[in-house]
Each structure stands twice: as structure tokens, then as C-alpha cells.
Amino acid sequence: MAHSASRTDHAECTFAPAPRRRLVFAWLLLANLALGFAAVAQQVAESPNATYVGVTTTATITQRFEIYDPHSAEELQAVKEMGFTQVILDWSNLHADATAIGLDVVLANWWTHETPAAEIERALDLAKQVERRNLAGISVMDEPGRNSPETPADYYAELYDRLRPRLDRELPGVRLEISHWGPLTSWSEVDYYLATPLYKSADVMRIMPYPDLYDGPLNDVYFMMQRSKSLMAGVDRDLPLLVILQAWTLPPKSELPTIAELRVMAYQAMLGGATTLSFYHYRPEEWSQTPGFHEAFSELMNELTRLSERFADASIESTMTQTGILLAILTLPSNEMVEIRINTNRAAVDGLDALAVEQSTLRFAEGLGTCHENAWRTRRVGNGRRCSRRSRTPFSRRLRVGSSE
């Protein structure tokens, strides 16, 4: 997400802290050394992706689906029918229309060190008017490093310390959220230090991997999630991670991701530990410039919500390979095991077509440590054995752009 007036700022992809923020680097460094964070930042900055290749992560599948900025009651109904469960509103007067049809709401704000206290009070008063069971959160700022680089990140940590006890009293259960575009592969050790306070500033961290803006590698969705989790570990906080994917265009390219690219990015987020999958933003007039996109995106959302429902109770182990294949094993309470393989490359790799997503069903024998008789091999996965069937069954929706299934 970004404030609409600053969306073009994304043309500059390097995180550039303002000189004023550099001045606080020295004390941040000392503070983070005390936390043991320096080693984490140095390791991740020096090897932003290699650190996570071949490492198994555990998660549960995404259960919440969000989209930004519907601007009318009709648009709210449209996104509800697409399968979205939550909206983040910059037009806050729509909150009643959203909650009336069962959508959860996050209220968007753009608070900086210059925001008057009265403005924050008005926002909190508005939050109290939202149907309580549907008020998911209050976003305090969108991309502070880009939209207000003169605001030091520790401002948001101090704001959180002031607001969190008050919300616990007046709006219990409502979470404070903040977003940032990062951690990027280009970040230096200094950038990690400067971002540290953001991870003390919220109950939910919103990140926005947009690799397709510059035709970058799509596996950066997975890697950005892991880099973000490293920052969380550095400040000893395990925050829910909301992942925002691109559904908007940026000049001069002005192209939407293909549905196949969005599918690959969405699967990485859903299998990699995102509690909420979000898209910026709902703009049917913009989507209409790409023939068939709106309809295909609706079909993709149907696919993603069904995936979420089927594996709601599954435990997931995921590993990104050196060749950009995400391997995920989903284990259901019934002991059914399902493998999903995702080729994040725009070219065929390891026997998988470009941007392919394939699914196979695997099973443990009841009460035994051996595989079913129709399995032909076993391999170690995490702390258990994985059984592979003799004939791999591709996912019935072949998950390619242009598929009619």
C-alpha cells in the first residue's frame, strides 16, 4: 500500500534514509548490539537470500484476504463476492457499508512526527464508531521510509507505546499496524538498524514485495518474508505478517503482473506464513486496460480461498531450493500429506514449467513408520519421513495462465 499521492515514489527502489535519520544510527547501533541484533543484521545484509535457501520453515496457511481502497458500497460488494474478507479503507466513511456485509475493516492513517494530536484523536474516535467485531486494526502509517523520510522510525515506536495501553482499555483486541517496503535485498546493515524501531511499532507488520515492478525474481516474496522475520527475531517479537501483492501499475512500464505471476507470489505468501494476503489495490478501471485480467483475477481468488479452506487445519513445512523451487509439505490432521511444488522462475526449471504450481498427495500408513505399498521412495522432511506415490498427480487446475480449468 502507499498513499495515492506518493505511489510514483516507488520508481526509486533504493531505501534512502534521510541525513537526519543517519544521525541516530550511532545510538541505534549501540541499542541493537545490546539486543544481540547486530549479528542478525550483518548476516542478513551480507547474504539477504542465501541465508534462507534450503532452510525449512513451519507455518499454517493464510486465512484472511484483504484488498485496498474500494471506494463505494458497490465496490465493497464486488470484493466480497471475489472472496475477500477484509478491506483497508482510505475512505473511512465506508466502514459501515463494509461491516454491514461482513467485511472486516482496517482504518488507514498517515501519521508523522508533524501530525497534530487532535488528528490522532479524531481517528481514534472514528475507530470507536466501527462495528467492534469487524474492526481488525488501525494502520498508523504507510511506508514511512518513503512517504515521510524525515520522520524517524523511533517516533512510531514511541507512538505505539502511548497508544497500545489506551487501545487495550478503549478498543480491546484492535491491533495497530504499520507497513514498509522491505527489507529489500539492497539493504545495508545500516538500513536494518534504521528499520528496527518499526518492528517495535505495531502488532501487525505489513510488507510489500513487488518483484514484478522491475521483472525481478518472484521468489523475493518468500525471501522478503524471511528477512522480515529476522528483523522480528532481532527485537524478540513474533508479529503476524501481512503480505501485500501488486495489483496496480507503475509508469513507464504500466503493466499488471500476469495471473501466473500473481499465483506464484500468492502461493509463496500463503504457504510461507502470511496470516493475511493483501492486494494493492481495487481499481477495476485500471484493470480493464489489461483484457481479461479482472475475470482471471476473480478466478484466482476463488482458487486461493478454496486452498485456504481445504488446508485450514494443516501444518506446513516449506523449503526454497537454490533453483527457485518452493517445496511445501502440508500435513492434515487425518495424516494425509500433500506436496505443493512452485516454480518461481519465468522459465522451466527442474522439470517444472515456467511459473508452474503442482500438487501431489502423499500418505503415511496408519500407525506405521513405513509408506504405503504404492510408494516408491521415502525422504526426510523435517523430523519425519515423507512418502511419495509412484505416480505423481498434478494439481487438477494446472495453474498456468490460459488454463481453462
RAUR-V361655 format. One record per pair of residues at least 4 apart in sequence whose ideal C-beta (glycine too) atoms are under 7 Angstrom apart, sorted by sequence separation. I is the first residue (numbers start at 1). GAP is how many residues later the second one is. If there is no record, write none. Layout:
<<I:GAP> <I:GAP>>
This chain:
<<2:4> <17:4> <24:4> <25:4> <26:4> <27:4> <28:4> <29:4> <30:4> <31:4> <37:4> <38:4> <39:4> <40:4> <41:4> <42:4> <43:4> <44:4> <47:4> <49:4> <71:4> <73:4> <74:4> <75:4> <76:4> <77:4> <78:4> <80:4> <94:4> <95:4> <96:4> <99:4> <111:4> <115:4> <117:4> <118:4> <119:4> <120:4> <121:4> <122:4> <123:4> <124:4> <130:4> <131:4> <143:4> <144:4> <145:4> <151:4> <154:4> <155:4> <156:4> <157:4> <158:4> <159:4> <160:4> <163:4> <164:4> <165:4> <166:4> <167:4> <168:4> <183:4> <187:4> <189:4> <190:4> <191:4> <192:4> <197:4> <216:4> <219:4> <220:4> <221:4> <222:4> <223:4> <224:4> <225:4> <226:4> <227:4> <228:4> <229:4> <230:4> <250:4> <257:4> <259:4> <260:4> <261:4> <262:4> <263:4> <264:4> <265:4> <266:4> <267:4> <268:4> <270:4> <283:4> <284:4> <292:4> <293:4> <294:4> <295:4> <296:4> <297:4> <298:4> <299:4> <300:4> <301:4> <302:4> <303:4> <304:4> <305:4> <306:4> <307:4> <308:4> <321:4> <332:4> <345:4> <348:4> <352:4> <371:4> <394:4> <395:4> <399:4> <2:5> <17:5> <32:5> <33:5> <70:5> <79:5> <89:5> <98:5> <115:5> <130:5> <142:5> <182:5> <187:5> <211:5> <232:5> <249:5> <257:5> <269:5> <348:5> <365:5> <380:5> <381:5> <398:5> <32:6> <70:6> <89:6> <99:6> <199:6> <211:6> <232:6> <249:6> <287:6> <288:6> <320:6> <321:6> <331:6> <343:6> <348:6> <352:6> <365:6> <397:6> <44:7> <98:7> <144:7> <167:7> <211:7> <232:7> <249:7> <270:7> <287:7> <347:7> <365:7> <371:7> <378:7> <379:7> <398:7> <2:8> <43:8> <79:8> <127:8> <269:8> <318:8> <319:8> <329:8> <330:8> <346:8> <378:8> <397:8> <32:9> <70:9> <89:9> <111:9> <144:9> <167:9> <183:9> <211:9> <247:9> <318:9> <343:9> <345:9> <346:9> <363:9> <378:9> <396:9> <95:10> <211:10> <284:10> <318:10> <329:10> <330:10> <343:10> <76:11> <87:11> <127:11> <209:11> <246:11> <266:11> <317:11> <341:11> <343:11> <377:11> <67:12> <144:12> <164:12> <183:12> <209:12> <316:12> <317:12> <327:12> <328:12> <343:12> <375:12> <376:12> <163:13> <182:13> <228:13> <343:13> <375:13> <109:14> <316:14> <327:14> <375:14> <376:14> <92:15> <141:15> <180:15> <209:15> <342:15> <372:15> <374:15> <375:15> <87:16> <89:16> <107:16> <140:16> <160:16> <225:16> <314:16> <315:16> <325:16> <326:16> <369:16> <371:16> <374:16> <67:17> <70:17> <86:17> <207:17> <245:17> <314:17> <325:17> <340:17> <341:17> <65:18> <66:18> <76:18> <85:18> <86:18> <87:18> <88:18> <89:18> <90:18> <180:18> <225:18> <314:18> <325:18> <326:18> <65:19> <85:19> <89:19> <107:19> <140:19> <311:19> <313:19> <324:19> <340:19> <65:20> <66:20> <67:20> <68:20> <71:20> <86:20> <88:20> <107:20> <178:20> <245:20> <313:20> <324:20> <64:21> <65:21> <66:21> <69:21> <76:21> <80:21> <207:21> <245:21> <324:21> <338:21> <339:21> <64:22> <66:22> <76:22> <156:22> <221:22> <80:23> <178:23> <205:23> <338:23> <339:23> <364:23> <73:24> <77:24> <178:24> <325:24> <338:24> <362:24> <363:24> <76:25> <105:25> <177:25> <182:25> <324:25> <325:25> <336:25> <337:25> <362:25> <176:26> <177:26> <243:26> <323:26> <337:26> <362:26> <76:27> <176:27> <177:27> <178:27> <179:27> <180:27> <181:27> <323:27> <325:27> <336:27> <337:27> <362:27> <175:28> <178:28> <335:28> <361:28> <105:29> <109:29> <111:29> <175:29> <177:29> <179:29> <335:29> <360:29> <104:30> <105:30> <106:30> <109:30> <111:30> <99:31> <103:31> <105:31> <106:31> <107:31> <108:31> <109:31> <110:31> <243:31> <256:31> <99:32> <104:32> <107:32> <109:32> <110:32> <199:32> <241:32> <242:32> <247:32> <248:32> <360:32> <361:32> <106:33> <199:33> <213:33> <241:33> <242:33> <247:33> <248:33> <360:33> <92:34> <108:34> <205:34> <207:34> <209:34> <212:34> <241:34> <242:34> <243:34> <244:34> <245:34> <246:34> <247:34> <256:34> <270:34> <95:35> <99:35> <145:35> <146:35> <185:35> <196:35> <200:35> <204:35> <240:35> <243:35> <244:35> <248:35> <112:36> <138:36> <140:36> <143:36> <144:36> <195:36> <199:36> <203:36> <204:36> <205:36> <206:36> <207:36> <208:36> <210:36> <242:36> <244:36> <358:36> <359:36> <110:37> <137:37> <141:37> <142:37> <143:37> <202:37> <205:37> <207:37> <213:37> <249:37> <256:37> <259:37> <263:37> <270:37> <358:37> <113:38> <137:38> <138:38> <139:38> <140:38> <143:38> <196:38> <199:38> <204:38> <206:38> <248:38> <259:38> <262:38> <266:38> <270:38> <357:38> <112:39> <135:39> <136:39> <137:39> <138:39> <139:39> <192:39> <196:39> <137:40> <139:40> <157:40> <160:40> <153:41> <156:41> <160:41> <183:41> <259:41> <113:42> <153:42> <156:42> <159:42> <160:42> <357:42> <128:43> <154:43> <157:43> <218:43> <356:43> <127:44> <153:44> <157:44> <183:44> <221:44> <356:44> <153:45> <156:45> <183:45> <212:45> <271:45> <218:46> <222:46> <272:46> <127:47> <218:47> <221:47> <225:47> <271:47> <353:47> <111:48> <183:48> <221:48> <225:48> <212:49> <225:49> <337:49> <86:50> <222:50> <88:51> <329:52> <271:55> <271:57> <329:57> <268:58> <317:64> <317:65> <1:67> <137:67> <271:69> <106:71> <268:74> <267:75> <268:76> <264:78> <264:80> <1:87> <267:90> <264:91> <264:93> <261:94> <263:94> <303:94> <260:95> <222:98> <219:101> <222:104> <219:105> <3:107> <217:107> <219:125> <218:126> <217:127> <24:128> <15:130> <20:130> <24:130> <18:131> <21:131> <17:132> <18:132> <49:136> <263:136> <9:137> <48:137> <3:139> <2:140> <6:140> <260:140> <1:141> <2:141> <6:141> <260:141> <45:142> <259:142> <45:143> <258:143> <3:144> <45:144> <2:145> <42:147> <45:147> <41:148> <44:148> <41:151> <41:152> <37:159> <32:161> <29:164> <32:164> <25:165> <28:165> <28:166> <15:167> <25:168> <28:168> <15:169> <25:169> <52:171> <14:172> <15:172> <21:173> <17:174> <49:174> <52:174> <48:175> <15:176> <17:177> <1:178> <48:179> <44:183> <44:186> <40:190> <86:190> <40:193> <41:193> <40:194> <37:197> <37:198> <35:199> <35:200> <13:201> <10:203> <79:203> <1:207> <62:207> <75:207> <62:208> <61:209> <61:210> <66:210> <68:210> <64:211> <67:211> <68:211> <59:212> <62:212> <64:212> <65:212> <66:212> <67:212> <68:212> <69:212> <70:212> <59:213> <62:213> <68:213> <69:213> <59:214> <62:214> <67:214> <68:214> <57:215> <62:215> <67:215> <57:216> <82:216> <83:218> <82:219> <83:219> <83:222> <11:239> <10:240> <65:240> <1:243> <63:245> <62:246> <61:247> <63:249> <61:250> <61:251> <61:253> <60:255> <61:255> <60:256> <58:257> <59:257> <58:258> <58:259> <59:259> <56:261> <57:261> <56:262> <56:263> <55:264> <54:265> <53:267> <54:267> <52:268> <53:269> <1:279> <56:326>>
